[in-house]
Amino acid sequence: MAMATRPVGTGGDLLPVIGLGTWQQFDVGPKADLSRQRQVLDVLFEAGGTVIDASPMYGQAEARVGDLLRDMDRVDAAYLATKVWTRGRAAGLAQMERSRWLMGGRLDLMQVHNLLDLDSHVETIRAWKHDGVIRHWGITHYTSSALPALERAIDKHAPDFVQLAYSIGVREPEQRVLPLCLERGIAVLANRPLEGGGLMRKLRDRPLPPEAAEFGAASWGQLALRFILAHPAVTCVIPGTDDPAHMADNAAAGADPMPEPAAQAAMASLWAKSG
């Protein structure tokens, strides 16, 4: 089945609902064996996914993504997202230029990582979008304690994207930020959807209840990802992995039809009973 897509705002762009995070799994040296990472990218593209998210904070992840995409001749096939993670306008511009070069010479989405020195970077990033250097810009954070700051930044700067931590076990974004993004037409990337693997470790030895099939889930991971995608504000989920089998399982969670928002309560209840 084809992977579902969702719109980015009102500009006509569509993104596949399952992407790839690269923290840790792609932070390896240039002489490392990249066969697993290459297979992961092959699986992502074959399943219809395009979104690859990185950051200077992730060590050498940007460089390895760029190396692999160049070698595979797939730079233009990807929706490439990264971040600026430094202080000062000049330092930010230099870092963003380096990220663009590392990831293959082009970028689609530039985000301000963890809101670090946001006001210093917004003008540069908006200029990049105006000039066609990037397609979209956004803001990110990975903690629920930062949700009020994300909300204030949305009100002040009206980004195209918000990236935040959202999972079947971390539901605080449902209170204010996700509804706000839905109201404003802001796309949402959900990071840490499997809580760094912690969710899977709790349930990996337990059989998947037959009721999971009602939500289109054939594994615990798919149930967790489809729970997130049942929220209408979420555009794309970006689980990280360097395991091709896990990438295939994650990608399968993006098949249409998506669960309805009303299904979230039943999915969360099923998860809680099994955990």
Beta strands, then each sheet from edge to edge (+ up, - down):
strand 1: 5-8
strand 2: 13-16
strand 3: 20-21
strand 4: 51-53
strand 5: 79-84
strand 6: 109-112
strand 7: 136-140
strand 8: 161-165
strand 9: 187-191
strand 10: 236-237
sheet 1: 1+ 2-
sheet 2: 3+ 4+ 5+ 6+ 7+ 8+ 9+ 10+
end
